[in-house]
Amino acid sequence: MRTHRNTSIAGIRSPRNTVALALALLATTATGCSLVGGDSDAAAPKGDPSFTVAAAGDILIHPQLTEQGYRDAGVAQVPEAVGKKVGADVPDPDFTKIMAGVKPVISKADLAICHFEPVVAGPKGPFRSFPDFLVPPQITTAIKKTGYDTCSTASNHTLDDGPGGVTRTLDALDAAGLKHTGSARSAAEAAKPLIVDVKGVKVAQLSYALGFNGRELPTGKPWLSNRTSFDAIAAAEKAARKAGAEAVILSIHWGREHHPDPSASQLKLGRRIAEETGIDLVIGHHAHVVQPMEKVDGTWIAYGLGNQLARHDVPSGLTEEGAIGWFEFHKKSGGGWDVEARYAPTFVTIPPEEEGNSGDPETDGAAVEQAAPGAKGAATDHRLLDIAGALRDDKDLSAEERAQYRLAFERTRGTMLNRGASKDGLRPLSDMPD
């Protein structure tokens, strides 16, 4: 799926003996990430197997992001992003500039996992927003160009446009070169575990969602999307192991929206998964705000990584924040994996709007202060940023922007650690620059 990436990033220091690690890396033959059974870039690596995983939260394309994509594509007269088909002569939206800020982090991982929440529309729409999303398929190309390899697709929005929407979404991911799991176009597809070859290690990804906004799976098509239950998840892990998986990662859509603390049901299910299955890593999303990470019985659980890319009608200050989870897998001599966890705080900049956000004067600006258009330090575009990278590399940031980004970084740090993960070594992927 991609050629080998350099897995070292500034700010990461491995607790392993550095000499032994260097020798192991020298002995390792670099390979890419490919479907098991497909052509490999090179022979399997020698020495102790190890690989890195980057995973992030919800990608949910709201109309303001679609309009930004059209502006970035050079469209002079930006079409209305909801409800109407776009003219055949209008260039397609370009989402790559919006996501470019996190590419340096995502593209360095040996396996990069996105969570694709919405349903894809036709290339020219019509597009829809909340509560039933239909988004431009061009976002899938941007996700691939950012460096992602696979996407989980089981979410509360999976059935927003019925079986046809599921097929259209998976077709678009296929066309972009992205692997996927969580929803399916057939029973046979649903029954086949997603297993990718990552530096010679067979890694499986599972994807489950608690529900579908009150919708039921169509009669005769229970395989259309995975619904969360402990028994289903445990059975899927066993099936993946039987198919050859050496490591298993679970993507799970759960919890309460806009709550930084994991719910009681999240904690209960997460603990049961860690204690009663062999799943090696749990990646959570759905809350649209960052939730903590915690190591339970040797297994890391990221309860919620916030938004990777979204633009809610009424930004809360927390919905612009997210985290990329960074996980280093090292094979244990007795079997299984040691997993070291890091995180990279992210932020979506939002340009100020003259008309407010929702039209409700009681809520507009109540949760997050918006600068006046043209004000010093005001964002001019929607952009997804790696906060540490932006603070380090962008010399043109205003004092106001630096203060905003530093606040978001520190808030994410506090949330990530509020279930005691510091004792298990959780720390930022890169420290915040002075």
C-alpha positions as CSV (number, residue, x, y, z in Angstrom):
1,M,0.0,0.0,0.0
2,R,2.9,2.3,0.5
3,T,6.6,2.2,0.6
4,H,8.4,2.0,4.0
5,R,8.2,5.2,6.1
6,N,10.8,6.4,8.6
7,T,9.1,5.6,11.9
8,S,11.2,8.0,14.1
9,I,9.7,11.3,15.0
10,A,11.3,14.1,16.9
11,G,10.3,13.9,20.5
12,I,10.0,10.1,20.7
13,R,12.5,8.2,22.8
14,S,12.1,4.5,23.1
15,P,12.7,2.9,26.5
16,R,14.4,0.0,24.7
17,N,18.2,-0.3,24.7
18,T,19.2,2.0,21.9
19,V,22.1,-0.1,20.7
20,A,19.9,-3.2,20.5
21,L,17.2,-1.2,18.7
22,A,19.6,0.2,16.3
23,L,21.0,-3.3,15.5
24,A,17.4,-4.6,15.0
25,L,16.6,-1.7,12.7
26,L,19.7,-2.3,10.6
27,A,18.7,-6.0,10.4
28,T,15.2,-5.2,9.3
29,T,14.3,-5.3,5.6
30,A,11.8,-2.5,5.0
31,T,8.5,-3.4,3.5
32,G,5.3,-1.6,2.8
33,C,1.8,-2.1,3.9
34,S,-0.1,-4.5,1.7
35,L,-3.1,-6.8,1.7
36,V,-2.2,-10.2,3.0
37,G,-1.7,-12.6,0.1
38,G,-0.9,-9.7,-2.3
39,D,2.4,-8.7,-3.6
40,S,4.9,-7.4,-1.0
41,D,7.4,-4.7,-1.5
42,A,10.2,-6.8,-0.1
43,A,10.9,-9.8,2.1
44,A,9.6,-10.0,5.7
45,P,11.7,-8.1,8.2
46,K,14.3,-9.9,10.3
47,G,14.8,-9.4,14.0
48,D,12.2,-8.4,16.5
49,P,9.0,-7.3,14.6
50,S,7.9,-3.8,15.3
51,F,5.6,-1.2,13.6
52,T,3.9,2.1,14.3
53,V,0.2,3.0,14.0
54,A,-1.3,6.4,13.7
55,A,-5.1,6.7,14.4
56,A,-7.4,9.7,14.6
57,G,-11.0,10.7,15.4
58,D,-14.0,11.5,13.4
59,I,-13.9,12.8,9.8
60,L,-17.3,14.4,9.3
61,I,-17.6,16.9,6.4
62,H,-20.0,19.8,7.2
63,P,-21.0,22.3,4.5
64,Q,-18.5,24.9,5.6
65,L,-15.7,22.4,4.8
66,T,-17.2,21.6,1.4
67,E,-17.3,25.3,0.6
68,Q,-13.7,25.7,1.7
69,G,-12.8,22.8,-0.6
70,Y,-14.4,24.6,-3.5
71,R,-12.5,27.8,-2.6
72,D,-9.2,25.8,-2.4
73,A,-10.0,24.4,-5.9
74,G,-10.1,27.9,-7.2
75,V,-13.9,28.1,-7.7
76,A,-14.7,31.8,-7.9
77,Q,-18.4,31.4,-7.3
78,V,-18.7,28.8,-4.5
79,P,-21.8,26.7,-5.0
80,E,-24.2,26.2,-2.1
81,A,-22.9,23.1,-0.3
82,V,-26.3,21.6,0.7
83,G,-29.4,20.5,-1.2
84,K,-28.5,21.2,-4.8
85,K,-26.6,19.5,-7.5
86,V,-23.4,21.2,-8.6
87,G,-23.0,22.2,-12.3
88,A,-21.0,19.8,-14.5
89,D,-18.7,22.7,-15.4
90,V,-17.8,23.5,-11.7
91,P,-14.4,22.0,-10.6
92,D,-14.5,19.4,-7.9
93,P,-13.7,20.5,-4.3
94,D,-10.1,20.0,-3.1
95,F,-9.8,18.9,0.5
96,T,-6.0,18.3,0.5
97,K,-5.1,21.8,1.6
98,I,-7.5,21.5,4.6
99,M,-5.8,18.3,5.7
100,A,-2.2,19.1,4.8
101,G,-1.2,20.2,8.3
102,V,-1.3,16.6,9.7
103,K,0.3,14.9,6.8
104,P,3.8,15.0,8.3
105,V,2.6,13.0,11.3
106,I,0.1,10.6,9.5
107,S,2.5,9.8,6.6
108,K,5.3,8.7,9.0
109,A,3.3,5.8,10.5
110,D,3.6,2.3,9.1
111,L,-0.2,1.9,9.3
112,A,-2.5,5.0,9.4
113,I,-6.1,4.5,10.4
114,C,-8.9,7.0,9.8
115,H,-12.5,7.0,10.9
116,F,-14.8,7.9,8.0
117,E,-18.1,8.7,9.5
118,P,-20.4,10.2,6.7
119,V,-21.9,8.8,3.6
120,V,-20.5,9.7,0.2
121,A,-22.7,11.4,-2.4
122,G,-22.3,11.4,-6.2
123,P,-19.4,13.6,-7.5
124,K,-21.8,16.6,-8.1
125,G,-24.1,16.0,-5.2
126,P,-26.6,16.9,-4.0
127,F,-24.9,17.1,-0.6
128,R,-26.6,17.0,2.8
129,S,-25.6,17.9,6.3
130,F,-26.9,16.9,9.7
131,P,-28.8,14.7,10.5
132,D,-28.3,12.7,7.3
133,F,-24.9,13.3,5.8
134,L,-24.1,13.1,2.1
135,V,-20.6,14.5,1.4
136,P,-18.4,15.0,-1.7
137,P,-16.5,11.8,-2.6
138,Q,-13.3,13.9,-3.2
139,I,-12.7,13.8,0.5
140,T,-11.6,10.2,0.2
141,T,-8.8,11.2,-2.2
142,A,-7.6,13.8,0.3
143,I,-7.6,11.2,3.1
144,K,-5.4,9.0,1.0
145,K,-3.0,11.8,0.0
146,T,-2.7,12.7,3.7
147,G,-1.2,9.3,4.2
148,Y,-4.0,7.1,5.5
149,D,-4.1,3.4,4.7
150,T,-7.4,2.2,6.1
151,C,-10.7,3.6,7.4
152,S,-13.3,2.4,9.8
153,T,-16.8,3.0,8.5
154,A,-19.2,1.7,11.2
155,S,-20.8,4.8,12.8
156,N,-24.2,6.2,13.7
157,H,-24.3,7.7,10.2
158,T,-23.5,4.6,8.2
159,L,-27.1,4.1,7.2
160,D,-27.9,7.8,6.5
161,D,-28.6,6.9,2.8
162,G,-29.5,3.3,3.1
163,P,-27.8,0.4,1.4
164,G,-27.1,2.5,-1.7
165,G,-25.1,5.0,0.5
166,V,-23.1,2.2,2.0
167,T,-22.1,0.9,-1.5
168,R,-21.4,4.4,-2.8
169,T,-19.1,5.1,0.2
170,L,-17.1,1.9,0.0
171,D,-16.8,2.3,-3.8
172,A,-15.3,5.8,-3.3
173,L,-12.9,4.5,-0.7
174,D,-11.8,1.7,-3.1
175,A,-11.3,4.2,-5.9
176,A,-9.1,6.3,-3.6
177,G,-7.0,3.3,-2.7
178,L,-8.2,3.1,0.9
179,K,-8.9,-0.2,2.7
180,H,-12.0,-0.2,4.9
181,T,-13.9,-2.2,7.5
182,G,-17.1,-1.9,9.5
183,S,-19.7,-1.8,6.7
184,A,-20.1,-4.0,3.7
185,R,-21.7,-4.4,0.3
186,S,-22.4,-8.1,0.7
187,A,-22.4,-10.9,3.3
188,A,-19.2,-12.3,1.8
189,E,-17.4,-9.0,2.2
190,A,-18.6,-8.6,5.7
191,A,-17.4,-12.1,6.7
192,K,-13.8,-11.5,5.4
193,P,-11.6,-9.8,8.0
194,L,-9.5,-6.8,7.0
195,I,-5.9,-7.9,7.4
196,V,-3.0,-5.8,6.1
197,D,0.7,-6.6,6.0
198,V,2.6,-4.0,8.0
199,K,6.4,-4.5,7.8
200,G,5.8,-8.3,7.6
201,V,3.2,-8.4,10.4
202,K,-0.4,-9.3,9.7
203,V,-2.5,-6.7,11.3
204,A,-6.3,-6.9,11.5
205,Q,-8.7,-4.0,11.9
206,L,-12.2,-4.3,13.3
207,S,-14.9,-1.6,13.3
208,Y,-18.1,-1.4,15.3
209,A,-20.8,1.1,16.1
210,L,-23.3,1.3,19.0
211,G,-26.3,2.2,16.7
212,F,-27.5,4.0,13.7
213,N,-29.5,7.0,14.9
214,G,-32.6,4.9,15.4
215,R,-32.4,3.2,12.1
216,E,-32.5,-0.6,11.9
217,L,-30.4,-2.7,9.6
218,P,-32.6,-3.7,6.6
219,T,-34.3,-7.1,6.7
220,G,-32.1,-9.7,5.2
221,K,-29.0,-7.4,5.3
222,P,-27.7,-7.7,8.9
223,W,-24.2,-7.6,7.4
224,L,-24.6,-4.0,6.1
225,S,-22.8,-2.5,9.1
226,N,-21.4,-3.9,12.4
227,R,-23.4,-3.2,15.5
228,T,-21.5,-3.2,18.8
229,S,-21.9,-6.1,21.2
230,F,-19.1,-7.8,23.2
231,D,-19.9,-11.2,21.8
232,A,-19.7,-9.9,18.2
233,I,-16.4,-8.1,18.8
234,A,-14.9,-11.2,20.6
235,A,-16.0,-13.4,17.7
236,A,-14.6,-11.1,15.1
237,E,-11.2,-11.1,16.9
238,K,-11.2,-14.9,16.9
239,A,-12.1,-15.0,13.2
240,A,-9.3,-12.5,12.4
241,R,-6.8,-14.7,14.3
242,K,-8.0,-17.8,12.5
243,A,-7.4,-15.9,9.2
244,G,-3.8,-15.2,10.2
245,A,-3.9,-12.0,12.1
246,E,-0.9,-11.5,14.5
247,A,-2.2,-8.2,15.9
248,V,-5.8,-7.0,16.1
249,I,-6.9,-3.3,16.4
250,L,-10.5,-2.4,17.2
251,S,-12.1,0.9,16.0
252,I,-15.3,1.6,18.0
253,H,-17.9,4.3,17.7
254,W,-19.3,4.7,21.3
255,G,-19.9,7.1,24.2
256,R,-21.7,10.4,24.7
257,E,-21.4,13.2,22.2
258,H,-19.6,16.3,23.5
259,H,-18.6,14.7,26.9
260,P,-14.8,14.7,27.6
261,D,-15.3,12.0,30.2
262,P,-16.0,8.4,29.0
263,S,-19.4,7.1,30.0
264,A,-19.9,4.2,32.4
265,S,-20.8,1.9,29.5
266,Q,-17.6,2.8,27.6
267,L,-15.5,2.0,30.7
268,K,-17.4,-1.2,31.3
269,L,-17.1,-2.4,27.7
270,G,-13.5,-1.2,27.3
271,R,-12.4,-3.1,30.4
272,R,-14.2,-6.3,29.3
273,I,-12.5,-6.1,25.9
274,A,-9.1,-5.6,27.5
275,E,-9.5,-8.4,30.0
276,E,-11.5,-11.0,28.1
277,T,-10.2,-10.7,24.5
278,G,-6.8,-10.7,22.8
279,I,-7.5,-7.3,21.1
280,D,-4.2,-5.4,21.2
281,L,-5.5,-1.8,20.9
282,V,-8.9,0.0,21.1
283,I,-9.4,3.2,19.2
284,G,-12.6,5.2,20.1
285,H,-14.5,8.0,18.4
286,H,-18.0,9.5,18.2
287,A,-17.9,12.1,21.1
288,H,-16.5,14.8,18.8
289,V,-14.3,15.9,21.7
290,V,-11.1,14.5,23.1
291,Q,-11.5,11.8,25.8
292,P,-8.7,10.1,27.9
293,M,-6.4,7.2,27.1
294,E,-6.0,4.5,29.6
295,K,-4.0,1.2,29.8
296,V,-6.2,-1.6,31.1
297,D,-4.8,-5.0,31.8
298,G,-1.9,-4.3,29.4
299,T,-4.2,-2.9,26.6
300,W,-4.3,0.7,25.6
301,I,-7.8,2.2,25.2
302,A,-8.2,5.6,23.5
303,Y,-11.8,6.3,24.6
304,G,-12.2,9.2,22.1
305,L,-9.8,11.0,19.8
306,G,-12.1,13.9,19.2
307,N,-12.6,15.3,15.7
308,Q,-9.9,14.8,13.1
309,L,-11.8,17.1,10.7
310,A,-15.3,18.5,11.3
311,R,-16.9,21.9,11.5
312,H,-20.0,21.9,13.7
313,D,-22.6,24.6,13.1
314,V,-22.0,25.9,16.6
315,P,-18.3,25.2,17.5
316,S,-17.9,24.6,21.2
317,G,-14.2,25.3,21.5
318,L,-13.7,21.6,22.1
319,T,-15.1,20.4,18.8
320,E,-12.2,22.0,17.0
321,E,-9.7,19.9,19.0
322,G,-8.6,16.4,18.4
323,A,-5.7,14.0,18.8
324,I,-3.8,11.6,16.6
325,G,-3.0,8.5,18.6
326,W,0.5,7.2,17.9
327,F,1.2,3.6,18.9
328,E,4.5,1.7,18.7
329,F,4.1,-2.1,18.6
330,H,7.1,-4.2,19.7
331,K,6.9,-8.0,19.7
332,K,7.4,-9.6,23.1
333,S,9.7,-12.6,23.3
334,G,7.0,-14.7,24.8
335,G,4.3,-13.7,22.3
336,G,2.0,-10.8,22.1
337,W,2.9,-7.1,21.9
338,D,4.3,-4.3,24.0
339,V,2.5,-1.1,22.9
340,E,3.8,2.3,23.7
341,A,1.3,5.2,23.4
342,R,1.8,8.8,22.4
343,Y,-0.6,11.5,21.1
344,A,-0.4,14.6,18.9
345,P,-2.9,17.3,19.6
346,T,-4.7,18.7,16.6
347,F,-6.8,21.8,15.9
348,V,-9.2,22.9,13.1
349,T,-9.0,26.7,12.5
350,I,-12.3,28.4,11.7
351,P,-12.5,31.7,9.9
352,P,-14.9,34.2,11.5
353,E,-18.3,34.7,9.9
354,E,-20.3,37.9,9.7
355,E,-23.6,36.1,10.1
356,G,-22.7,34.0,13.1
357,N,-23.0,30.3,13.1
358,S,-26.6,29.1,13.6
359,G,-28.7,32.2,13.5
360,D,-29.6,31.8,17.2
361,P,-28.3,34.9,19.1
362,E,-28.5,33.0,22.4
363,T,-26.0,30.4,21.3
364,D,-23.9,32.0,18.6
365,G,-20.5,32.8,20.1
366,A,-21.6,31.7,23.6
367,A,-19.3,28.7,23.8
368,V,-16.3,30.0,21.7
369,E,-15.3,33.6,21.1
370,Q,-15.0,34.4,17.4
371,A,-12.8,37.2,16.1
372,A,-14.3,39.8,13.9
373,P,-13.5,39.4,10.1
374,G,-10.2,40.8,9.3
375,A,-9.1,41.0,13.0
376,K,-5.5,40.4,13.9
377,G,-4.9,36.7,14.5
378,A,-8.2,35.7,12.9
379,A,-8.1,32.5,10.7
380,T,-8.7,33.0,7.0
381,D,-9.5,29.4,6.1
382,H,-10.5,26.1,7.6
383,R,-7.3,24.2,8.2
384,L,-6.5,21.0,10.2
385,L,-3.2,21.5,12.1
386,D,-0.8,19.4,14.1
387,I,-0.5,21.9,16.9
388,A,3.1,21.2,17.9
389,G,4.2,21.4,14.2
390,A,2.3,24.7,13.6
391,L,3.9,26.3,16.7
392,R,7.3,25.1,15.7
393,D,7.3,25.7,11.9
394,D,4.9,28.6,11.2
395,K,6.9,31.8,11.9
396,D,4.0,34.0,10.9
397,L,1.6,33.0,13.7
398,S,0.2,36.0,15.6
399,A,0.4,36.1,19.4
400,E,-3.3,35.4,19.5
401,E,-3.0,32.3,17.3
402,R,-0.1,31.0,19.4
403,A,-2.1,31.5,22.6
404,Q,-5.1,29.7,21.1
405,Y,-3.0,26.7,20.0
406,R,-1.1,26.4,23.2
407,L,-4.4,26.4,25.1
408,A,-5.7,23.6,22.9
409,F,-2.5,21.6,23.4
410,E,-2.6,21.9,27.2
411,R,-6.3,21.1,27.3
412,T,-5.8,18.0,25.3
413,R,-2.9,17.0,27.5
414,G,-5.0,17.4,30.6
415,T,-7.8,15.3,29.1
416,M,-5.5,12.6,27.9
417,L,-4.0,12.1,31.3
418,N,-7.0,12.4,33.5
419,R,-7.3,8.6,34.0
420,G,-3.7,8.2,35.2
421,A,-2.1,7.3,31.8
422,S,1.1,9.2,32.6
423,K,2.2,6.4,34.9
424,D,2.1,4.1,31.9
425,G,4.2,6.4,29.8
426,L,1.6,8.3,27.8
427,R,3.1,11.6,26.6
428,P,2.9,13.9,23.6
429,L,4.4,12.7,20.4
430,S,6.3,16.0,20.2
431,D,6.6,18.5,23.1
432,M,5.0,21.9,22.7
433,P,7.7,24.4,21.5
434,D,8.5,27.2,23.9
